[in-house]
Amino acid sequence: MKLIVTLLAVSLFASSALAADGPMEVDRIVAVVNSEVITRSDLRLRVGQVTRQLSRQGTPLPPADVLERQVLERQIMERLQIQLANETSLRVDDVTLDRALGRIADNNKLSMTDFRKALERDGITWERFREEVRNEILLTRVREREVEGRIVISDAEVNNFLANPENVVGQEEYNLAHILFRAPEGASPEQLARLRAKAEDVAARVARGEAFDKLAASYSDAPDALSGGNLGWRSAERLPGVFAEAVTSLKPGEATPILRSAAGFHIVKVMDRKGGSHSAAATQVQQTRARHILIKTSEVVSDADARRRLTDLRERVVQGGANFAELARQHSADISAAKGGDLGWIYPADTVPEFEQAMDALKPGEVSQPVQSPFGWHLILVEERRVQDISDDRKRAAARNALRERKGDEAYQDWLRQLRDRAYVEYRLEEQ
């Protein structure tokens, strides 16, 4: 069976599947990363996993040697980030890891026991899979600490953002893909000239109609290269400035000329575009008045137990006419239990995405099915909705978040470049 191994909307590019094609050869070192090594077997495992993923996505595969080098470069960048996490005592505890594994099993609609059996049938050991998921969480936390936690947004930037008429209701959103040609820190004019020539060659191939996702997988230095360079849907105010200015005049299917940023050179393609919803500078938004019941999981309460308990409570409300607020007082593990689960009036983005998505799908008076979030399992009752003017404080907070997201991608790429430039990396792939 095909398993979904997606964590927090982040694709799990893990070396988790065995590529048993032919006899086992003597293992060799293909790269030295500071004081650690990447072996030929490590690389083969990851190449096999990426190949299967690209095939499932329908992404044309690059030539084998190109894909192998791209995968190796991703492994090097991951290894550098994990080394930094370990050196600075950043850890992922077993409780957090078990919760993440539970979400992956649930996404596959399997119990944890059946999920483990399915992995083993695919030749994946449970211990290896656990460590790969732990590393994926670790990579996210490293980025949050080293990049996102250090982004500073000044009051002047917020004022300028809110004064810009483009950041208003109805702004378009763009589904984008990109290719990054990363420039080393302090690159010489000769290095930049060679990099631009490479970018121009790829841009010409894009213009000739070659598959953008294949070119991204072959040439991009961005972490999302092996997913075809996909950036997903973004409104303009949440795009890096150089991207936002370049894509506004493009139609779906068109690509930008070569763009220059602090990270290097970019080619951006507009996959699709649509009319936007409320942006950070909107004057009114829809609010939801809701209640919820939270069941937290633990060593004693499994995901299946929590979901079953909430299903029973839902039946008591929907079929038996039980009072939701009273059940929340009796059963909810949230601090809102004392108020009958009342969360008050909720603005967009006030809650985690899993909760907000389920809540937004309900009509007033409706009760959700059990919904899982990082906090546990919820039952949600929507009481009413209204359209409300956003206070100045809320508008400024939303603008600050939009600016933080805009800066985040650029800051992350710049941080990766610095991390890579400071490291000792020795390639031995050509020796094989």
Disulfide bonds with the S-S distance in Angstrom:
none
